């Protein structure tokens, strides 16, 4: 099991997971002629009614998914590219979509894909949803935010071989010595989280 898989499972133990009834999901997809891949199907089935999929800016819930397809007056800036399925709104207020034949997620607008994509796939999006939602005091023994990076080369030398790749294009994630390190993509500052659920990760 990868480090990312382990982190997701450990965070899932700290939140309330609310599934979508299988028959309800199957009926909605069938009645609206929506064909989604198994990964997307399992995402909605397992987590679709969970509170951690919603925030002030984002909504990846089954309700959001349904509302999009039931809306008869979709604005031009919310039109899906041909052949793509709607995923939801992420926590940067991006509209996300997915080709059923690919794992990658894309933001979109006016029927066009915005490249580069923000997340490698639904697993990475699930990780971000959980991480933004969890109570840090409950999950970690300690954490410190907005630590200035004085020497970028030194920082890279210390952490880069421990990178958890392709989670989010806005930030870079590392796991080293039972610590989760999150750095902005310009290498100005980083956040560090340690202990708690991170002590359970097996390398």
Protein Blocks (a to p, Z undefined) as FASTA:
>chain_A
ZZklmmmmmmmmmpccddddfklmmmmmmmnopacdfklmmmmmmmmmgfklpcfkbccb
fklmmmmmmpmbbcfklcccehiacfbjcfkopacdddfkbmbdcddeehiacdddfbfb
lmlmmmmmmmmmmcfklmpmbdcehiacfblmlmmmmmmmmccehkbmkbccddeehiac
dddfkomaccddeehjllmpcZZ
